[in-house]
Amino acid sequence: MKTIIPDTNLIVRLIVGDVKSQQDKVIEVFKKAEKGSIRILILPIIIAETCFVLKTFYKRNDIEIADVMEGLLSPPWLEIEHRDALRGMWGWFREGMHFVDSYLLALERHEDYTVVTFDKKILKKSKQ
């Protein structure tokens, strides 16, 4: 079965819908994945860039971004690299933590990694 890795621009078109014809094409791809005829693999780096684009270009705030990302990443038929971390990081992101810091904390909390850092914000919330 074919696996598709959507680029940032596909995810942004899906979320924002500012180019309706492109949004419709992305919706069709996602419907195929939901039916099981293709697989979609979501990579954390693409989600990170999507958050950056939503925040800087589309002026979305952290809460709006977290809400939409939780919805986007919720379907069980999506393949998501580091699923537990990527789905478990949004509370920290809502609190204003940077995407990378939130993701690192979620990797530690949800996937049993250990983060080594000098960053005091991360250390306060870390398991260390």
BELMOWO-V85134 format. One record per residue. N is the residue number from 0. RES is the residue in one letter. SS is DSSP state (h for helix, s for strand, l for the rest). BURIAL is 1 if it has 24 or more other ideal C-beta (glycine too) atoms within 12 Angstrom, else 0. D_CENTER is the distance of its C-alpha to the mean C-alpha in Angstrom with 2 decimals. Layout:
BEGIN
n:N res:RES ss:SS burial:BURIAL d_center:D_CENTER
n:N res:RES ss:SS burial:BURIAL d_center:D_CENTER
END
This chain:
BEGIN
n:0 res:M ss:l burial:0 d_center:23.51
n:1 res:K ss:l burial:0 d_center:21.54
n:2 res:T ss:s burial:0 d_center:17.89
n:3 res:I ss:s burial:1 d_center:15.86
n:4 res:I ss:l burial:1 d_center:13.02
n:5 res:P ss:l burial:1 d_center:11.77
n:6 res:D ss:l burial:0 d_center:11.93
n:7 res:T ss:h burial:1 d_center:10.28
n:8 res:N ss:h burial:0 d_center:13.31
n:9 res:L ss:h burial:1 d_center:12.89
n:10 res:I ss:h burial:1 d_center:9.54
n:11 res:V ss:h burial:1 d_center:11.24
n:12 res:R ss:h burial:1 d_center:14.40
n:13 res:L ss:h burial:1 d_center:13.06
n:14 res:I ss:h burial:1 d_center:11.79
n:15 res:V ss:h burial:1 d_center:14.70
n:16 res:G ss:l burial:0 d_center:17.40
n:17 res:D ss:l burial:0 d_center:19.63
n:18 res:V ss:l burial:0 d_center:20.85
n:19 res:K ss:h burial:0 d_center:21.77
n:20 res:S ss:h burial:0 d_center:23.01
n:21 res:Q ss:h burial:0 d_center:19.79
n:22 res:Q ss:h burial:0 d_center:17.76
n:23 res:D ss:h burial:0 d_center:20.37
n:24 res:K ss:h burial:0 d_center:19.98
n:25 res:V ss:h burial:1 d_center:16.25
n:26 res:I ss:h burial:0 d_center:17.08
n:27 res:E ss:h burial:0 d_center:19.82
n:28 res:V ss:h burial:1 d_center:17.69
n:29 res:F ss:h burial:1 d_center:15.42
n:30 res:K ss:h burial:0 d_center:18.76
n:31 res:K ss:h burial:0 d_center:20.17
n:32 res:A ss:h burial:1 d_center:17.45
n:33 res:E ss:h burial:0 d_center:18.04
n:34 res:K ss:h burial:0 d_center:21.74
n:35 res:G ss:l burial:0 d_center:21.30
n:36 res:S ss:l burial:0 d_center:22.81
n:37 res:I ss:l burial:0 d_center:19.90
n:38 res:R ss:s burial:0 d_center:16.81
n:39 res:I ss:s burial:1 d_center:13.31
n:40 res:L ss:s burial:1 d_center:11.44
n:41 res:I ss:s burial:1 d_center:7.73
n:42 res:L ss:l burial:1 d_center:7.73
n:43 res:P ss:h burial:1 d_center:5.96
n:44 res:I ss:h burial:0 d_center:8.23
n:45 res:I ss:h burial:1 d_center:7.22
n:46 res:I ss:h burial:1 d_center:3.76
n:47 res:A ss:h burial:1 d_center:6.40
n:48 res:E ss:h burial:0 d_center:8.92
n:49 res:T ss:h burial:1 d_center:7.59
n:50 res:C ss:h burial:1 d_center:7.57
n:51 res:F ss:h burial:0 d_center:10.88
n:52 res:V ss:h burial:1 d_center:12.26
n:53 res:L ss:h burial:1 d_center:11.69
n:54 res:K ss:h burial:1 d_center:13.33
n:55 res:T ss:h burial:0 d_center:16.06
n:56 res:F ss:l burial:0 d_center:17.08
n:57 res:Y ss:l burial:0 d_center:16.40
n:58 res:K ss:l burial:0 d_center:17.19
n:59 res:R ss:l burial:0 d_center:14.67
n:60 res:N ss:l burial:0 d_center:14.85
n:61 res:D ss:h burial:1 d_center:12.49
n:62 res:I ss:h burial:0 d_center:13.34
n:63 res:E ss:h burial:0 d_center:12.75
n:64 res:I ss:h burial:1 d_center:9.28
n:65 res:A ss:h burial:1 d_center:8.48
n:66 res:D ss:h burial:0 d_center:10.50
n:67 res:V ss:h burial:1 d_center:9.05
n:68 res:M ss:h burial:1 d_center:5.38
n:69 res:E ss:h burial:0 d_center:7.54
n:70 res:G ss:h burial:0 d_center:9.61
n:71 res:L ss:h burial:1 d_center:7.57
n:72 res:L ss:l burial:1 d_center:6.53
n:73 res:S ss:l burial:0 d_center:10.11
n:74 res:P ss:l burial:0 d_center:12.44
n:75 res:P ss:l burial:0 d_center:14.20
n:76 res:W ss:l burial:0 d_center:15.12
n:77 res:L ss:l burial:1 d_center:11.78
n:78 res:E ss:s burial:0 d_center:11.89
n:79 res:I ss:s burial:1 d_center:8.91
n:80 res:E ss:l burial:1 d_center:9.93
n:81 res:H ss:l burial:1 d_center:10.26
n:82 res:R ss:h burial:1 d_center:9.33
n:83 res:D ss:h burial:0 d_center:11.07
n:84 res:A ss:h burial:1 d_center:9.69
n:85 res:L ss:h burial:1 d_center:5.93
n:86 res:R ss:h burial:1 d_center:7.32
n:87 res:G ss:h burial:1 d_center:10.01
n:88 res:M ss:l burial:1 d_center:9.05
n:89 res:W ss:h burial:1 d_center:8.96
n:90 res:G ss:h burial:0 d_center:12.75
n:91 res:W ss:h burial:1 d_center:13.28
n:92 res:F ss:h burial:1 d_center:11.04
n:93 res:R ss:h burial:0 d_center:13.19
n:94 res:E ss:l burial:0 d_center:16.17
n:95 res:G ss:l burial:0 d_center:15.65
n:96 res:M ss:l burial:1 d_center:14.56
n:97 res:H ss:l burial:0 d_center:12.99
n:98 res:F ss:h burial:1 d_center:9.38
n:99 res:V ss:h burial:1 d_center:11.22
n:100 res:D ss:h burial:1 d_center:13.56
n:101 res:S ss:h burial:1 d_center:11.26
n:102 res:Y ss:h burial:1 d_center:9.55
n:103 res:L ss:h burial:1 d_center:13.19
n:104 res:L ss:h burial:1 d_center:14.50
n:105 res:A ss:h burial:1 d_center:12.21
n:106 res:L ss:h burial:1 d_center:13.32
n:107 res:E ss:h burial:1 d_center:16.76
n:108 res:R ss:h burial:1 d_center:16.76
n:109 res:H ss:h burial:0 d_center:15.14
n:110 res:E ss:h burial:0 d_center:16.03
n:111 res:D ss:l burial:0 d_center:19.31
n:112 res:Y ss:l burial:0 d_center:18.89
n:113 res:T ss:l burial:0 d_center:20.92
n:114 res:V ss:l burial:1 d_center:19.74
n:115 res:V ss:l burial:0 d_center:22.72
n:116 res:T ss:l burial:0 d_center:22.75
n:117 res:F ss:l burial:0 d_center:25.15
n:118 res:D ss:l burial:0 d_center:22.61
n:119 res:K ss:h burial:0 d_center:24.26
n:120 res:K ss:h burial:0 d_center:21.27
n:121 res:I ss:h burial:1 d_center:19.50
n:122 res:L ss:h burial:0 d_center:22.90
n:123 res:K ss:h burial:0 d_center:23.53
n:124 res:K ss:h burial:0 d_center:20.58
n:125 res:S ss:l burial:1 d_center:20.80
n:126 res:K ss:l burial:0 d_center:22.79
n:127 res:Q ss:l burial:0 d_center:25.26
END
